[in-house]
């Protein structure tokens, strides 16, 4: 996974050993990880739902919103968006890496080693290299805040994301299912209601480790009101998460999984 510490092979094997029969691999801005996971999953008896995750911006608040795309029948129609995001992430990463190497005596090669197999260099890869060099003892801590705080980070460079409505529109044009991911993480409560009311999204991630008190109930109420698919996800990133979240921490109930797969098969 691009911004996770575990590889695709490891994720599928963990699912098999944990007795998880169905998973979805939704890497950022690419379907390649999902395709690879599907091939490996067949060898290990794990069903892999194809998907990808797209970062976007809510134009009414300026806050980020993540959109999951499942069962995309025409991924080629999203290649332009994927390429655009990879280039934008690459621009921001190059600038951040340049600033970090001016502050700490680490090389780009050290960072690239940690980013091997990823579609882009993420802040976690830079932090991992700093840990390798002994300048940090953890991914998220004082050094991370000093470098990457959005308010005053010495190496922080923002990524410019497309608008959420455009991303959803493109997903539907590519014959995919659009699900608003972890709306509680980005305070996307009003956005969720608006996207559901206007029939822009097909589902919402109801069960997530980052939910606050009352989130799950609220998301379920909105999903039922607008007949949305309700999904659950661990948002697994291995050690690149602030808190431990083993694979399978949050799951999609059987009835909702069946609903998702039925809609996916009908596209």
C-alpha positions in Angstrom: 0.0 0.0 0.0 1.3 3.4 -0.9 1.0 5.1 2.5 1.0 1.9 4.6 3.9 -0.1 6.0 2.7 -3.5 4.8 2.8 -4.8 1.3 0.0 -6.3 -0.8 1.1 -9.9 -0.3 1.4 -9.4 3.5 -2.1 -7.9 3.7 -3.7 -10.8 1.9 -1.8 -13.3 4.0 -2.9 -11.5 7.2 -6.5 -11.7 6.0 -6.1 -15.4 5.4 -4.5 -16.1 8.8 -7.1 -13.9 10.5 -10.0 -15.8 9.0 -11.2 -12.8 7.0 -12.8 -14.1 3.8 -13.4 -10.8 2.0 -11.3 -7.7 2.0 -11.0 -4.6 -0.2 -7.7 -3.0 -1.1 -8.2 0.7 -1.9 -4.8 2.3 -2.5 -4.6 6.0 -3.2 -5.2 7.1 -6.8 -4.5 3.7 -8.4 -6.3 0.4 -9.0 -3.0 -1.6 -9.5 -2.8 -2.6 -5.8 -6.3 -3.9 -5.9 -5.6 -5.9 -9.1 -2.5 -7.5 -7.6 -4.4 -8.3 -4.3 -7.1 -10.0 -6.4 -4.6 -12.3 -8.0 -2.9 -13.2 -4.7 -6.3 -13.6 -3.0 -7.4 -16.3 -5.4 -4.3 -18.3 -4.4 -5.2 -18.0 -0.7 -9.0 -18.2 -0.7 -9.5 -14.5 0.1 -12.0 -12.6 -2.0 -10.8 -9.1 -2.9 -13.3 -6.4 -3.8 -11.6 -4.1 -6.4 -11.3 -0.5 -5.5 -9.3 2.7 -5.0 -9.4 5.7 -2.8 -9.4 9.3 -4.0 -8.7 12.4 -1.9 -10.7 15.5 -2.6 -11.8 18.8 -1.2 -15.2 20.0 0.0 -15.5 23.4 -1.7 -17.9 24.7 0.9 -15.5 24.2 3.8 -12.1 23.6 2.3 -11.8 20.4 4.3 -10.6 17.1 2.8 -13.0 14.3 1.9 -12.0 10.8 0.9 -14.1 8.9 -1.7 -13.8 5.1 -2.1 -14.5 3.7 -5.5 -15.6 0.1 -5.7 -16.3 -2.3 -8.6 -15.2 0.2 -11.3 -16.0 -1.3 -14.7 -14.1 1.4 -16.7 -11.0 2.2 -14.6 -9.4 3.6 -17.8 -11.8 6.6 -17.5 -10.2 7.4 -14.1 -6.7 7.2 -15.4 -6.5 10.9 -16.1 -7.6 11.7 -12.5 -5.1 9.1 -11.1 -2.3 10.6 -13.2 -3.2 14.1 -12.1 -3.2 13.1 -8.4 0.1 11.2 -8.7 1.8 14.2 -10.3 0.4 16.6 -7.7 1.5 14.3 -4.8 4.9 14.0 -6.5 5.3 17.8 -6.7 4.5 18.2 -3.0 6.6 15.3 -1.9 9.7 16.5 -3.9 9.4 20.0 -2.2 8.9 18.5 1.3 11.8 16.1 0.8 14.0 18.9 -0.4 13.3 20.9 2.8 13.8 17.9 5.1 17.2 17.1 3.6 18.2 20.7 4.2 17.4 20.2 7.9 18.6 16.6 8.5 21.5 14.8 6.9 19.5 12.1 5.3 19.6 11.2 1.6 16.8 10.9 -0.9 17.9 7.3 -1.4 17.1 6.5 2.2 13.5 7.8 1.7 13.0 6.1 -1.6 14.0 2.8 0.0 11.0 3.2 2.4 8.7 4.3 -0.5 9.6 1.3 -2.6 6.4 -0.1 -4.3 4.4 3.1 -3.5 2.9 5.3 -6.2 4.3 8.4 -4.4 6.5 9.5 -1.5 4.4 10.2 1.6 5.3 11.9 4.8 5.4 8.5 6.6 8.2 7.4 4.3 10.3 10.5 5.2 9.7 9.9 8.9 10.6 6.2 8.5 13.9 7.3 7.0 14.5 9.8 9.8 13.9 6.9 12.3 16.4 4.8 10.4 18.9 7.6 10.8 18.2 8.0 14.5 16.6 11.4 14.3 13.1 10.2 15.4 11.8 7.4 17.6 8.3 7.2 16.1 6.4 8.2 13.0 4.0 10.6 14.7 5.6 12.7 17.4 7.5 15.9 18.0 9.6 15.6 14.8 6.6 14.9 12.7 4.8 18.0 14.1 7.9 20.2 13.7 8.2 19.2 10.0 4.7 18.6 8.8 2.2 20.5 10.9 -0.2 22.2 8.5 0.0 25.4 10.6 3.7 25.9 10.8 5.6 22.8 9.7 9.1 23.6 8.5 8.7 21.2 5.5 5.0 21.2 5.0 3.7 21.6 1.5 0.0 21.2 0.8 -1.4 18.9 -1.9 -4.0 20.4 -4.1 -7.0 18.1 -4.4 -9.8 18.1 -6.9 -13.4 19.0 -5.7 -15.3 16.1 -4.2 -18.3 16.6 -6.6 -16.0 16.3 -9.6 -14.4 13.1 -8.2 -17.8 11.5 -7.6 -18.9 12.4 -11.0 -15.9 10.9 -12.6 -16.3 7.7 -10.6 -19.9 7.3 -11.9 -18.8 8.1 -15.4 -16.3 5.2 -15.0 -19.2 3.0 -13.8 -18.0 2.7 -10.2 -19.7 2.8 -6.8 -18.8 6.0 -4.9 -18.7 5.7 -1.1 -17.8 8.6 1.3 -15.0 7.3 3.5 -14.7 8.0 7.3 -16.7 11.3 7.3 -16.0 11.8 11.0 -12.3 12.2 10.4 -12.7 15.4 8.4 -15.9 16.7 10.1 -17.8 15.9 6.9 -21.2 15.6 8.6 -22.9 18.3 6.5 -21.2 17.1 3.4 -22.5 13.6 4.0 -26.0 14.8 4.3 -25.7 17.0 1.2 -24.2 14.3 -0.9 -26.8 11.8 0.2 -29.7 14.2 -0.3 -28.6 15.1 -3.8 -28.0 11.4 -4.6 -24.4 11.9 -5.5 -22.9 9.1 -3.4 -24.0 5.4 -3.3 -22.7 4.6 0.2 -21.0 5.8 3.4 -18.4 4.2 5.6 -20.3 3.8 8.8 -17.9 1.7 10.8 -14.3 3.1 11.2 -11.8 3.1 14.1 -11.6 6.9 14.0 -15.3 7.4 14.7 -16.3 9.6 17.7 -19.2 8.9 20.0 -22.4 9.1 18.2 -20.9 9.0 14.7 -21.9 5.4 13.9 -25.5 6.0 14.8 -25.7 9.3 12.9 -24.1 7.7 9.8 -26.5 4.7 10.0 -29.5 7.1 10.2 -28.5 9.1 7.2 -27.7 5.9 5.2 -31.1 4.4 6.0 -32.9 7.7 5.2 -31.3 7.8 1.7 -30.9 4.0 1.1 -27.1 4.2 1.0 -24.8 1.2 1.2 -23.2 1.0 4.7 -19.6 -0.1 4.7 -17.0 -0.7 7.4 -13.2 -0.4 7.1 -10.2 -0.7 9.3 -8.3 1.9 7.2 -5.3 -0.4 7.6 -1.9 1.3 7.3 0.2 -1.0 9.5 2.7 0.9 11.6 1.9 4.1 9.6 -1.1 4.8 11.8 -1.1 6.8 15.1 -2.8 4.0 16.9 -2.7 0.2 16.4 -5.5 -0.9 14.0 -5.1 -4.6 13.1 -6.7 -5.9 9.9 -10.4 -6.6 10.7 -10.8 -4.0 13.4 -13.9 -2.7 11.6 -15.8 -4.8 9.1 -18.8 -4.5 6.8 -21.9 -6.5 8.0 -22.8 -9.5 5.8 -26.1 -7.9 4.6 -24.3 -4.7 3.5 -21.5 -6.7 1.9 -24.1 -8.6 0.0 -25.8 -5.4 -1.1 -22.4 -3.9 -2.2 -21.5 -7.0 -4.2 -24.9 -7.3 -5.8 -24.8 -3.6 -7.0 -21.3 -4.2 -8.2 -22.3 -7.2 -10.2 -25.2 -5.3 -11.8 -23.0 -2.4 -13.1 
